[in-house]
């Protein structure tokens, strides 16, 4: 379901408190980038 929401979004915003990004979120980031979506982060990576 998250990937369908990514398809509808203009960009995704990653809440990476303390710089942590889980495996599921990494997969969603990869998917978004593959589909030319902008990825923004709460904290620098």
N, C-alpha and C positions, 0 to 999 in steps of 0.2 A: 504494500500500500504506500509506503514512503516514496518509492521510486515513481509511482504515478503522481504523487504530490509534487515531486521534483519536476516532472514533466510539465506541470501546470504553472510552476513558479518562474519568476524573473531571475531570482537568485536564491541561494541558500545561506543561512546564517548559522554558523557553528558555535555552540556554547561550549567552549573548551576551557573550563575553569582549571587553573593551574597548568594549562597547556595539555591536559589529558584529552585524547581522542580515542574512543573505543573502536574495536574492530568493525562493528556494524556501521558506525558513523564513517569510518574510513571507506567502507564499501560505498556508502551513499555519496561521499565526496568524489570518489572515482567516477561513479555513475554521472554525477552532475557535470564534472569536467568533460567527460566523454561526450556529453550532450550540450556542450558550449554554454553552460550556466556559470554565472559568477559565483564564487564562493567567498564569503566574508567570515571573519573570525572575531570572537569576543576578545581574545588575547593573541598576541603574535605567536606564530608557530616556529 
